[in-house]
Amino acid sequence: MDYSALMGPDRYDLAVSLASQYHMDPSQVLFGYLQVVSRVTGDQKMTKADLEDTRVRQTINTEFDHFLKQRH
């Protein structure tokens, strides 16, 4: 699944849906996603282009999926 919508204007709706599915609070979902993005992008200055890179997005999605399943 592509979780990049968690950085967009509809992020709260997706966070609520994921929170319900994984028995979490929406704030935990959003914070967890930001932690994964930060870890994946590291010390690099994050730009929109970084998140549009297919490899970066795939790594973020994989790690965030693991985060969600670990919390479940």
RAWO-V267897 format. One record per residue. N is the residue number from 0. RES is the residue in one letter. SS is DSSP state (helix for helix, strand for strand, loop for the rest). D_LAST is the distance of its C-alpha to the last C-alpha in Angstrom with 1 decimal. Layout:
BEGIN
N,RES,SS,D_LAST / N,RES,SS,D_LAST
END
This chain:
BEGIN
0,M,loop,16.6 / 1,D,loop,18.6 / 2,Y,loop,16.9 / 3,S,helix,20.3 / 4,A,helix,20.8 / 5,L,helix,18.8 / 6,M,helix,22.1 / 7,G,loop,24.2 / 8,P,loop,25.7 / 9,D,loop,23.1 / 10,R,helix,20.2 / 11,Y,helix,19.4 / 12,D,helix,19.3 / 13,L,helix,16.7 / 14,A,helix,14.7 / 15,V,helix,14.9 / 16,S,helix,13.9 / 17,L,helix,10.8 / 18,A,helix,9.9 / 19,S,helix,10.7 / 20,Q,helix,8.7 / 21,Y,helix,5.3 / 22,H,loop,6.7 / 23,M,loop,8.2 / 24,D,loop,11.9 / 25,P,helix,13.7 / 26,S,helix,15.3 / 27,Q,helix,12.2 / 28,V,helix,11.7 / 29,L,helix,15.4 / 30,F,helix,15.8 / 31,G,helix,13.1 / 32,Y,helix,15.0 / 33,L,helix,18.3 / 34,Q,helix,17.4 / 35,V,helix,16.7 / 36,V,helix,19.9 / 37,S,helix,21.8 / 38,R,helix,20.9 / 39,V,helix,21.8 / 40,T,helix,25.0 / 41,G,loop,25.9 / 42,D,loop,29.2 / 43,Q,loop,30.4 / 44,K,loop,31.6 / 45,M,loop,29.2 / 46,T,loop,31.0 / 47,K,helix,30.1 / 48,A,helix,31.4 / 49,D,helix,28.8 / 50,L,helix,26.0 / 51,E,helix,28.1 / 52,D,loop,28.5 / 53,T,helix,26.8 / 54,R,helix,25.9 / 55,V,helix,24.4 / 56,R,helix,22.4 / 57,Q,helix,21.1 / 58,T,helix,20.1 / 59,I,helix,18.3 / 60,N,helix,16.5 / 61,T,helix,15.5 / 62,E,helix,14.4 / 63,F,helix,12.4 / 64,D,helix,10.7 / 65,H,helix,9.9 / 66,F,helix,8.8 / 67,L,helix,6.3 / 68,K,helix,5.0 / 69,Q,helix,5.5 / 70,R,helix,3.8 / 71,H,loop,0.0
END
